[in-house]
Amino acid sequence: MDNTTLLDGLRAIVTRVVGAARVPADVGADTRLSDGGLWLDSMDLLQVVLACEARFGITFKPAEDLIGNGLETLGTLADVIRRRHASLSRATSAPDASS
């Protein structure tokens, strides 16, 4: 799964959680999940995390993934998912390995 597909999937999850009216069309990797971006509150973020676990077959490690900047932007959330999902990590790192 490439980065664009992963980000599209995350946009779809956020849209399901908060509704299409709260998700602007120009949401991208740099869009903040909370203040100054999508304005997700703690309950919204919890629902997004649970939906990501179900969708990608991963389990977040709270002490590693849910502190710091792991939930800062759509892109940092995608990075955490790649790290937790072995096949996504390999898929995004495979082109670098062949160069």
MARKOL-568355 format. One record per residue (C-alpha): residue in one letter; x, y, z. Coordinates in steps of 0.25 Angstrom, whole numbers, plus 5000, padded with zeros to 4 digits. Example, Ala and Ser with C-alpha at 12.3 -4.5 7.8 and 13.67 -1.06 7.14 Angstrom:
BEGIN
A504949825031/S505549965029/
end
This chain:
BEGIN
M500050005000/D500650134996/N500650265004/T499450324996/T498650204998/L498950195013/L498550345014/D497250325006/G496950215016/L497150305028/R496350415022/A495250315020/I495350275035/V495350415040/T494150445031/R493350325036/V493650375051/V493350525050/G492550535037/A492850595024/A492450735028/R493650745037/V494650685027/P495150785017/A495450745003/D496950785004/V497250695016/G498650645014/A499850585022/D500150715029/T498750735034/R498750745049/L497750645055/S497350735067/D497550885069/G497750965056/G497350845047/L496250745048/W495950785062/L495750645067/D495450635082/S495950525091/M494750435088/D494850455073/L496350415073/L496050295081/Q495050255071/V496050285060/V497050195067/L496150085069/A495650085054/C497150085050/E497349965058/A496249895052/R496449935038/F497949915037/G498049795047/I498949855056/T499049895071/F499550025076/K500550025087/P500050145096/A501350175102/E502050175089/D501050215078/L500050305085/I500950405092/G501850515086/N501450545072/G500850405067/L499550465067/E499950605063/T499650605048/L499050505038/G500450485033/T500950445047/L499850355049/A500150285035/D501550275040/V501150195053/I500250105045/R501350075035/R502250045047/R501249955053/H500849885041/A502049795035/S501549785021/L501249935020/S502649965025/R503249865015/A502449925004/T502850075006/S504350035008/A504449934997/P504750044986/D505950094994/A506449954996/S506549934981/S507350064978/
end
